Structures are given as structure tokens and as C-alpha cells.
């Protein structure tokens, strides 16, 4: 049923010759061929059983009759699943009548032209791809199938009920050899390509099996007199839905065939009282096993869709979960816990809050859980317990309130082949927010990269990348700025400048959260700190309060190392080691 090399007409001719010779006969049309896939296992077993019985005299009598396959809705490894229809006899043999239905066609005489050498040519099939090509061409409104000026079309009315085309349809045409003085050479035949399309209610045209009937008509009269001919189209099996139309196209070219080098013109029309005669084969649908693999896949897909829907509903519920009393508080962390498989607890019942205008340091040694907290703050990791609220809104993946947060957590993901300025512009464009709200110039000034912003990021040092990442986090002037180890790769003058930038940013009404393991550095930058160790809260408050809580043990310690010494006093030096 999908074979432009050996079509169904070849199977029909073989069946009739075998029947005339008195041979036992069973005909099966399967949905495959050179262009549509190999026979499936069930069909191969049927063929084997036939020869086992008739040649080896083993097994049960497989019977006779006619089976054909109609496209179904489920996919298989070899293509589209089929339903099989069984008829007790092959039509036209032993006096069995051929069921036909006549459909009226519409369309007046139409001129068509064959260009020199038949190029450009219509495209109806490609070896091995014709089963996929008609569906692809349907999206091109038929342009890829029949070229303008090269095809005459005749169409039925929309079908009032479904129709199953089974075999080769017929139509009577009139063809004359004159068009604006262009005629084929004397005594030459006209070579035309006749196709049957299924046209949907939306106008999409599908060529079943990529089937084309090449026909020779003539010789045509040189005086332009019409030649009337009955054309048998290529055999197809096609279920046509109610509301669809059948369309006959008569084309002058086809890429699969060679044509004479001379140009030619024809006038094509329907013969008087001509109908499209469509063959049908009544039968019973053969029992077939349920496509368990496909149904299982469909069930899994349905479950995934339901899970996604439930997840989306939960996210919406979390997004709508707002506490008006905390609308002015940048961040509140309550009982936050994150456990991973293997009994690893990265964050354990952590609670703290950041007030408006603070520069707060989230401090602790490597492995304290700082980055995990920031990941949960950004909605990248779901907490095992507890919650985070940003300006009163509970945080979850994709929460709208995160648009008020600018962040630099771990790698910024810059594209190395773009300049620094281009990376910032591209990042902001990806947010979908207005360019005027980005503040790119201000962010670039903050980065302090000078003319280097116009160089490719691949040429940047680690410190330059770090500064560009901080500038990216400041795009859009977020109300809460979150930075993870912002001083990595910066030299002392750059670190000093960064302190001033963060303080100024907070002074303009924003809030800054800085994560770091360099306590001495944070002491000079932050107004408040949260000390963590092994996922738990050690202390929280202003720098002065934390230092005071450590007691007299820090007397005589240099000012910029007091916080570091206080942390060691609170957790113990042995615990750090």
C-alpha cells in the first residue's frame, strides 16, 4: 500500500493470473512496501503458514479471501498501527462483483503547461520517504506537490459520510493539444500524471501512499481536437472522513519520471457526465491484539500530564501564598531544611530574616550549607521542610516574586564568544522585560570593566568575569540582591571597590545578601550576619552583637578579624577542624 515501485496494480495482476491458472489464492494488501516499511511479524507468520500448508502439508488450512490494512491511530516500530479488514473473496474473481461508488466532480477546462525537460517538476514521492512526504507537503498547501500552471484539478463535494477507498479509482478525461500556439510535436503522445488527493476541511491535501498514475494519451490531434480517455488511477487504501473532499489532479510533470526536452501545452477537462468511480471492498474487521505497548505509553503519558498539572497547581498555590504582614520584609526563612538521600542533611531547621536596607552576610566554612540555602531561595531546589518568603510571598520554582531578586549564585553562564555588554543585553532580553528597565549602563559602570566590556568574554580574567556577573545580578535594580562568594578572583583594590558598591546599593533602598566563607572580609562589608555551621544556625544579628556575644576572648584581636574569632569561639576550634 506504500510502494511506488511495485504498486497495488502489480498485486492485482498477479492475483488474476494465478486465479486463471487455477492456483489456490489469498490476497493480502499490507500497509508497507518499498516506501512504507517491512511486513510485521504477524504478516510474516501468515505467509509462512500459507506455504507450510500448501507446500509442506503441515498446519491448518489458512483459507482464501482478501485482507487489506487500513491506517489506524497508534504508532509502532514499523510505522502506523493498522486495522485489518477481511473479505471472503477477492473482488472481480469468480464472478464476485466489484462494489463502486460514483462521485460527481466539479471543475471546468483548465490549461496546463509542461516546461522544457519537465523542469521544474512536481514532487509526489521520494524513495523510502513517500509515506512521510504527503503529510509534510500538506503544510505547504499543495505547492510542494503540484506546481502552479502544471496541474488541472477536479474536486468532489464534501462527503456526507465516511468513505473507504480500496483499490484503483477511475475517471474519464478529455485532453487536447493546443495552448496559445504551443503544441506538442505531430504524432506525439501526451504524458500526464494523475493523482487522487484527500482534502481535509481545512484545505490540507494528502496524497495516499505518494501514489501517482503516469498515463500516455494520444497521439493527440494537431488541430486541437480533444481525445477522450478513461484513466485508472493508482491503487490506494484510504479512509476518507466525512466532510473531506476527494480531488483528482492531472499534472504535466513529476520528479520521479523523465520527460521530453520539448515544451508542451494541453487543455484538460472532464468528459461529459464523468464521475469519479471509487472502489470499495466490504468486509469484517479482523480481530487484532490490543497494542499494549502503545496503550501503556499512552497511560504513562497521561499520568505525566496529570502530575505536571498537579505540580503546576501547587506552584500556583504557593505563588498565591502571600503574607501581607511580611510584604515589606525582603526575606524570611522559617524552619528551612534540606535532606538528600543517604542521610545527608545540608540545611537543618534554619530560621532568620533580613530587614530592609541591610547588607547581610550568610557566613560559614565550606560545606556549611550556604549555597544550598541560596539555591532554595532562587527556587532551584525544593526544601524538604520549612519555607522561604520574599516580600511576603512563599518561594517556589518560577515564583513571580523572584523577578524582584537579582542573583549571582555559582557560575553566571556567560557565552564566551560574545562581548561582556552583549552578554548582559542577551540576559536581560531573555527575561522578556522592557529594555528601558534594565539599567545596563549603570550595571556596566558598576562592573568597572572600561573598554573591556566590548571584548569577548573568552578573553576575560577570573576577576573580570566575577565583576561582570555581579553587574548582571544588578540588572533591573532588584530589591533583593543575592551574591554567592562575590569577591572570588578580585584583587584588593577591586574588593575595596565592591564593598562601596554594595553599601551604596543598600543605601538606595535595596537589600543585599552576601554568602561567603571569608569572615574577615564580610566583617568589613556587612552590617548584619548569619553564622552557619554544618547546616545549622550558630548566631544571627548585627556584627557588633555577634562580636559581643563571643565575650572577652576576642579582646586584643584586630578589628577586621573580630568576627572570625567570634565564630571560632561560638563553634569551637575543634569543630572547625
N, C-alpha and C positions, 0 to 999 in steps of 0.2 A: 504493500500500500504506500510505501515511501521509496520508490525506486524509479529514477528517471532513465536508468539504463535498460532494465527489463521490467516494463510496466505490467499492469493487470491484463492488458490485451494479450501479452505473451502467455500468461497463465490460462486465459480463456481459450486461446488457440490450441494449447497443449491438451487441455481438458477435452475439447471437441474431437481432436484426433484420436486420443485414447478411447473415447466413447465409441467412435466409429469403428475402431478395431476390436471392440468387444471386451476391452480390458476392464476389470473392476476399478472403480473410480471414487475417490473422495477428494474434494477441493477445499483447501484452506487458504484464505487470504489473511495474512498476519500484518500487524502494524509495524513494519520494518522494511528492510531491504538495503540496497547499497547506500541509501541516504538516511535511513531511519533506524539502524541498529540490527543486531542479530536476533534470531529466534530465541525466546526464553526457554527455560528448562522444560516447562510443561509441553511446549510445542515440539521440542526435540524428542521427548518421550513418546508423543503421539506418532511422530514419523517412524521412530524405531519400532513401536508396536505394530504399525501397519506392515512393515517389511518382515518383521518376525512372523506374523500370521500368514502372509501370502507367500513368502519365500522359504521360511524355515518350518512352517506349520506348527508354530508354538504360540501359546497365548490365546486370548479371546478375540473373536471377530470384531475389529474396530468399526465395522459398519461403513456406510457410504454417506452421501449427502454433501452439504456445503456449509462451512463455517467461515464467518468473517468477523473481524475485530473492529469495534467502534471506540474511538478515543474516550477515556474516562477522565477523572479529576485528580487521581493520585499519581505521584511520580514514582518511578522505580529506577534501579541502576541502569537499565537499558532504555529509559525514556519515560513515556507517559503510560500509566496503567490503562488497560483496555477492558471492555466488557465484550464477551464473545456471544454472537448470535448464531443459532443453528437452524438451518433449513433442511428438510428431509431429502431434497434433490437439488441438483444444480440447474438454475434456470436455463430454458432453451434446449435441454436434452430430453430425449424420450417423450417429446410432446408436452413437456412441462411449460406452461405459459410464462411469459416474462411480464411482470407487473410494471406498468409505466404510469407516469402522471404528466400530463401536458400543462405547461405554464406559459401564459401569454407573455410575450416580450414587447418592450417599447424601445423606440429609437429609430430615427429616420436614416436616410442615406448619409454616409459620412466619408469624406475623402481621407485617405491615408497615404503617407509617403515613405518609401524606402530609400534612405540615403546611400550614397556610393559605398559599396562594400559592406553595407549593413552596419555602419558605424557612425554615430554611437548606437548601441543596441540595448534593447530591454533586457532586464535581468530577472530571471524567474527561479533559477536554482543554481547551486554550486555543489559539486561532488562532495558528499558527506555532510553538507550543511543545509540542504534544501528543506529539511524538517524545521530548522530554526529560522530560515530566511523569510518565509512569509509573515511570521509574527513580527520580525524586525521591520519589514517593509511596510506593514500596516501602520506603523508610527509615522511613515513618510507620506501618508495619504495616497499611496499608489504610485508616486512619482518614480520610485526606485524600481517598480515593476514594469510599467508601460510608459514610454516617453511620449510627451505631448506631440501630436501630429502623426504619430506612428501607429495608433490603435483606434479602432472603432469599437464602441461598447453598446450593448443592448441589455436591458435590465428588466426583471420581473417586478411586480408589485410586492410590497412586504407580505410575507407568508402569514396567513391567518392561524396556522397551526404548524407544529414541528414537522420536519421532513428529513428522511434519512436517504441520502443519495448513495446508491450501492451499484457501482458499475460505470459504464460509459454513456453519457447523455448524448443527444443528437439535436442538430439544428440545421435548417435549410437557409442558405445564404445566396445572395446574388453579388457577383463581383464583375466589374468592368474595368477595362484597362485604359482609362483616359483621365487625366487631371491637368488642366491648364496647359495642354500641349505636351505634357510629359507622358510618354507611353513606353511600355516595355518593348524590346526588340520583337519583330514579327515572329510568330510561331513559338513564342516563349511562354512557359507556364508561370503562373503566379505562385510564389511560395509564401504562405501565411502561417501564423502560429495562433491557434485558437485555445483559449483558456476559460475555465469556469471558476469564478470567484464567489466566495461567501462574503457578503457585505453586511456588516452589523448596523444596528440602528443609529450608531454614532458615525457611520460612514467609513469605518475601518474595513479594509479589504484583505481577505486571507485567501491565499492560493493553496488549496489542499494538496499536500504532498509535493508541492512545486511542479505539478503535472502540467505538461504542455502537449498539445496535439499539432505537430507540423503537417501541413497539408499542401498538396500541389493541385492547382486549379487551372484548367485550360487544356490546350493553348487558348489564350484569350483573343477575342476578335480585335483586329487593329482598328476597326471603325468605332470602337467603344461600346458595342453591344454587350449586354450582361450575360454572364454564364451562371446558370443556377446549379447548385451543388448541395448535396447532403453531407454534412460534416459530422463525423463521430469523434467526440472529444475523448481525452484521456480518461481511463477508468480511475475512479476515486471512491473512497468510503468517507462520507462526511455527514455528521448530524447537523442539520441547519435549524436553528432556533426560530420559534415564532417571532415575527417582527423583522427578521432578516430578509434580505433580498439575494437572489442569485443573479449574477452578472456574467455575460459572455463577452470576452474581449478578443478582438481579431487584430493581431499585431503583425507588422511587417518585418520585425527584427527580433532576434533572441540571441543573447550572447553565447549560448551553447551550440549554435549552428553557424556554418559558413554560408555566405550569401554571394551572389554575383557582384562584380565590381560596378555594374551599371546602375544608376538610379532608376527608380520606377515610381509610378503613382497609380493608385487604384481608388475606385468608388465602391464601398461595401455597404450593402443594405440587406434587410431581411427579405426572404422570399414571401410572396403573398400568402396570408394565413399561416405563416410559420410560427410554430411554438417551440419552446424548449422541452424536449421529451426527456424526462428524468426516470431512470430505472430504480426500482425498489424491490427488495427481497424480503418478504415477510418471514418471520421465524420466531423462535423462542430463545430467550436469553439463557445461555448455558450456565449451570451452576459454577461458581468460582469461589475459591477460598478468600476469606477476608484478608485484605492487605494489612496484616498485623503490624508489620514494621512501620508502615506509614501511619496507621491509626495510633500506634504507640508514640511516634514522633509528634503527631498532632496533639495527643494528650499532654505530652511534656511541654509542647509549645503553649498550650492553653494554661497549664499550671504556671509557666514562667510569666505569661501575661498577667494572670491573677496576682502573682507575687509582686510584680512590678507595680500593679495598680494599688495593692495594699501598701507597698513601700511609699509610693507617691502620696497616698492618703495620709500616711503617718508623717511624711515630711511636711505636707501642708498643715497638718495639725500642729506640728512643732513650730512651723513658721508663724502660725496664728497664735501660738502660746506666748503671750506678752504680759508682763507685769508693769502696769502703769506707774507703780511706785518706784520702779528702778529705771525709768526712761532717761533720767539724767546721769546714770552711773555707767561709765564706759564698759566695765567688766565686773561680773560677779561669778566666782567659781564656788560651787557648793557640793561638798562630798564627792569630788571627782575621783573616779577610779578607772584604771585600765589594766586588765589582766590579759595575758597572752597564753596560748596553750603551753603546757609544760610547767605550770605553776609559777610563771614569771609575772610578777606584779610590777609594772613600770611606774604607775601612779597609784597611790593608796590614800583614799579619803582626804583629798586636798581641798582646802577652802581658803579663799582670800578674795579681796576686792580692790579695784583700782578706782580712785576718785578722779573727778575731772581736773585736768591741768597737771597731773602728776607725771613724773618720769620715774617709772618703777622698774627695778631690776629683778628679774627672776634668776636667782643665783644658786649655784651648786656645782659640785665636781662633775666630771664626765660620768654619764650613767645615772645621774640623779633623777631623770625623768622630765627635764625641762623641754626638750624638743617634742616629746610625746604630748605634753600639755599644749604646746603651740599647734601641733597637728590637729588636736581635738578642737582647739579654738577656731581653726580655719575650716572645720567640717570635713577634714580629710580622713579622720579616724573617728569611729564611733566609740564613745565611752562605754565601759562595762557597767558603770554606775555613776550616779550624780549627774550634774548638768553645768553648763556654762550659759550665762546670759550676757548679751551685748546690748547695751542701752535698753535693757528690759526684755529683749527678745531671746527666746531659747535658741541656741545654735544647733543646727543640723546641716547635713550636706546640702549646699545650694541655698541656704537661708538668705532672703533678700537683705537682711540687716548686714550681711558681710560686705555689701557694697560700701559701707561706711568704714571698712577696715582696710588699711594698706599693710602689706606684709612682705617680708623677706625672710623665708624660712628655708634653710639648706640652699640648694642651687637655684639660681634665677632662671636658668634655661635660655640663655641668650643664643641667638643664631649667629655663629661666628663669621659668616660671610657678609653680614650686614654691619653698618656703622652703629655706633652707640645711639645716635639720635634716631636712626631708623628703627632700632630695636624698641625704643620707648614708644615711638609712634605706632608701631605694629601692635605692641602690647595693649596700648590704650584702644586702638581700633577694635581689638578682639572683645573688649568689654561692651561694645555697642553703645557707649555713652557719647554725648556730644564732644567734639574736639575742643570746643571753647572751654570745657570744664576740666581739661587735663592739667593745665599749668605746666606744660612741658618745658617752657623756657625757664621757669622758676626751678624745676627739678634739675635741669641741666646745670644751672648756676650752683645749685646745692652740691652736685657731683664734683664740681671744680675740676673738670677734665680739660677745660680750654678747647683748643682746636682738635684735641684727640677725639672729641665726640663725632667727628667726621671721618674717623678711621675705622677700619673693620675691627670688630671685637676680637677677632683671632689674634690681633697684634697687641692686645692689652695685657698688662701685668695682672697678677692676682689682686693687688690693691686697687687698680683701676676698675676691674670687674666688680669688686666689692662696692666701690663708690657708685658705680652705675646701677647696681642692684638696689642700693638704698634710695637713689633718685627714683627708680621705678616704683618702689613702695610708696613714695610720696606723691605719685601722680594722682590727680583728683583731690588733693588736700584732704586725706581721710581724717575722720575724727579720732580714730584709734590707729596708731602706728605700731606695728609689731615687727621687731627685728631680732633675728637669731644670730648671735655672735657677730655683731656688725663691725667689730674692729679687726677681724681676721685679715691679715695681709696689709694693714695700714701701717705706715711709719709714724713715729712720734708726732711730727707736725700735723699729719692728717688725722691722727687720733684726737689731738687737741682741737682741731677744727670741727671734728664730728661732735665733740661734746657741746660746743657752742651751737651747732645746728640743732641738736636735739633739744637743748634748753630753750632756744628761741622758738622752736616749733611748738613746744608745750606752752610757752608764754603767750602764743597767739590763740590759745583756747583749745588746743588739741591735747591728747593724752598719748604717752609713749610707753610701750612695754619692751624692755630690752632683756634678752636672755644671754647669759654669759657665765663662764667658769672663772673669769679673771676678776676676782673680788676687788682687788686694789684699784683696777681701772673703773669698775662700776661705782665705787665709793666716790670718785671724783665727778661722776656723771649724773647719778640718780638721786632723787630726793627721798625715795622710799624703796624698800627691798622686800622680797620674799625669799627666804632661805630654804632650800630643799636638800634632802639627803635620802638616797635610796627610795625615792618616790614619795616621801612623806614631808609634811611641813615641819620645819625646825623653828622658824620665827618669822614674824612679819611686822612691819612698821616702818617708821622713818629711820634713816641711817643713825641719827642720834639716839633713838630709842634702842636700836639693836646694840649699839656700842655700849650704852649704859647698862643694858641687861647682862652684859658679859662681866661686869664688876671690875674689881681693881686689877685683875690680871692683865689688863691692857695698858696700864699706866706706863708711860715712858715709851710707848710704841709710836712710831712716826704716824702722822695723821692719815696719810693715804694708805696705810696698812692696818688701820684700826679695825675695819670691817672684816678683813681677812682673819685677824687674830681673834675677833669676837666669834666668828664662825667656828674656829678651831676649839675655842673654849666651850661652845654650846654643844658640839657633837663629839668632841674628844679627838685627840690626835690619833689614837689607835684606830678609831672607827674609819678615819680617812685612809689610813694605811691599809 
